[in-house]
Amino acid sequence: MPPPDPVPQSLRAFTHPAYRNVYDPDLLPDGRMLFGTENMPSHGDWKAEVLLLAQDCGIVKHLIERIRIRHPCPHGYGESVQTNAKLSSLQRIAPLPTPVLYGSVVGSLWRRGENKTGAPPAWNEVLPSYCVPMVRWVVTTMTNVRAIACLGPYSWIGVMSAANRTYRFKKDGFEEHREFRDGEKWIDVDVPSYPPTAHGSRRVRVFAMWHPGARVSYDLLAMNRANLSKYIRNGAPAVQR
């Protein structure tokens, strides 16, 4: 389902040479969904307590083709996409105890070109100018959110940056936290509201998790989800600060 509040014009109007924004006048200017995965079963609840944040939507030529053939939801999830298929499978193997919102750290942006894997293009440019305000707006809009599960390092960087936190990949960053080998590993952060308000921020617990497309066992992916599920069942309520 689409977000309860309209996506801010600053996000809808964002442009960059490496991407096409789904709200581009030549694409879906009147679209309401921010994330292309909001219509994925059990993964599109803006009232959810958990945000699953992956890397990106994919390459824009696929969106253009779906618009051309009048697909009923061109900016929607594809069952054939490996990440989506694995997430659906994991939901059956290690179900989370609550609906979630599943999105991307680059929100409504689709890659130009043919390369559909690897680091998001022009990452150091779009991170501060688009990803940070987008993540802040999503956390502000998800009034019940208590946890963010970062599916891969770029979503981790996006959330840490949105929370004005430094990040490192080795000692106290993503590579260590995603393992969960020594018990639960997470970081509590305060994410400022967007647009800025007098309330300031919302505290969330951030989990670093393996990306569903990673070449790791289902057992390891399921272990990640088990620790997240434990927190959902036993953790503190959402806190507006």
N, C-alpha and C positions, 0 to 999 in steps of 0.2 A: 504494500500500500504506500502511497506517496506521503511525504512528511506532513504533519498537521499544520505547519506554517509554510508560507511560500518561500522558496529558495531565494535568498537575498540577491538583489540585482547585481551587486558586486561580484558574486560568484557566477551568475548566469552570463554576465557580459565579459568574463575573463577570456582573453585570447593569448595565444603563444604560437610561434611558428612551428613548434614540434607537435602540436596537438590541434584537434578540433573539439570545441565544446559542444555537447549535445544540444545546447540551447542556441546554437548558431542559427541565424535566420534561414540558412539553406538546409538545415537539418530538422530539429524539432523545437522551434522557438517557443511553442506553447506547452511543452512537456512539463510534467509535474514531478516526475521521479528524479531524484538526485543520483542514486545508484542504479546501475543496470541490473542489479540482483535483488531489488526490492520485491519483485514478484516471485521469487523462489520460495516454494512452500516452506513454512516455518522459519523463514529467514528475512522477513520484511516488516517486522513490528517496531514502529517508532516509539511504542510505549514499553519496549523491552528493557530488561535490566542489563543486557549484554550487547556490546557492539563487537562484531567480528570484522576486522579491518585487514583486507588483503592489499595487493599491489596496484593493479590497474584494470581497466575495462577490456583492453585489447586494441586491435587496429581498426581505424575508422572505416576502411573499405567494407568491413562486414556490416557495420551500422548502415552505411549508404545503400548496400544491397538489400538489406531488410526493409528499408524505407521504400526502395524502388519496387519491390514485389508486394508492397502494402501489408507487411507483416503486422499482426494485431498489436504487438508490443515490440517495436524495433529496438528500443533501448531497454531490453529485458534480458534475463539470463538465458544462456543456451545450454541445454541438457548435454550436448556433446562436448562442451568445454571440460577438460580434464579436472580442473580445480573444482568446478561445480559438481561434477559427477562424484568426485571423492568426498566432498562435503556431505552430499546426500547419502552416500554409503556409510560415512562415519556417524551420521545422525541415527542410522539404523543400528550400527555396531555399538557405539558409545553415545547414546542420546543425551543431549543437554536437558536439564529439567525444566527449561523455560523457553519460550520463543526468543529469537534474537533478531537483531538487525545486522545484515551482512552487506558490507560495502567495500570501497576501495579508497586508499589514501589519496588518489588523484580524482576522486569524486566523479564529476560529469565529463572528465576529459578523456578523449580517445586518441591513441597514438596515430600519427601520420606514418606513412611508409609501410614496409613489409615485416619489420622485426617485431614479433609479438612477445618476445621473452627478454630477460635481462633487466638492467636498471631502467627505471622510468626516464625517458629522454629529458635532457636539460634539467636534471633533478635539482641542482643547486639554485636554479632560477625559479622553478615552480614551487619548490618547498616553502620559501618564505612568503611568496606573493599569492599563492593559491591554497596550498595544502594546509598551512597553519590556520588561516581564518576558516577554511572549510571544516577542519576537525573541530575547531572551537564552536562553530555554529551547530554542528551535529550534536556535540555533547550538551550544549545549551538547550537544544530542541528536544533531546531525549531526556525528559524530566525524571525518569526512573532509573537511568543508567547507573550501574555500580561498577561495572568491569568492562575493560576493553581488551580483547584478545588480538594481539598483533601477529598476523600470519605472515611472517617474513620480516627481514631487517628494515625495509623501506617504510613499512607502516609503523614499526617501532620508532624509527627516526622521526617520522611525521608527528606521532603522539608526543614524544619527548620534546620536540621543538615547540609544539602547541602549548605544552605545559612549562615552557621556558626552562627546561632541564637540559643539562649537558648529557652526552651519551658517548659511550665507548663500546667497542665490540668485544673486548676481551675481559678485562677485570670486572667491570660492573655493568656491562651492557648486554646486548641481545644474545650473543653466542653463549654466555654463561646462563642467563636466566631461562632460556628456552628448554634447557635439558631436564629440569625437574628431577635430577637423579638423587639429590640430597634432600628431597622433600619439596614443599611448595616454594616457588621463587616468584617474586612479584615486586612491583614498586607502586606505592601510593603517590599519586601526583594531584596537584590542583590545576585544573584546566580553566583558564580565563574564559569568561562568557564572550559571545560574539553575536551581535554588536555589543560593545562594552556596556555593562550596567552597574548600578550601585551594589548589586549583590556580589560582583567580583568573579567568583569561580565556583566550580563543582569538583569535589574530590572523587576520584575514581581509582580503582586498582587495575594496574596494567600488567597483563600476562604476556610474556614472549613465547610464542608457540611456533612449531614447525609449520611451514606452508604446506597445504595439502598436496601440492605438486612436487614436494621435495622427495628425493630418493631415499626414503626411510621407511621402516616397517609400519604396518597398520597398528602394531602393538605400541610403538612409540607415539604415534599420533593419538591413539586412544588414551594413553597415559596422560598426555597433555590435557585432553578434554576431561579426564577424571578429576584432575586437580582443580580445573575451572569449575566443574560441576559441584565439587565440595564447597568452594567459596560461595557459589550461587545459593546453595542450600543454607549455609551457616554464616555468611558474611553480614556485615553491617548494612543498614539501609543507605540509600542515596543521600548525600550531604551537599546542601547548597551553602557556600561559605561567603 
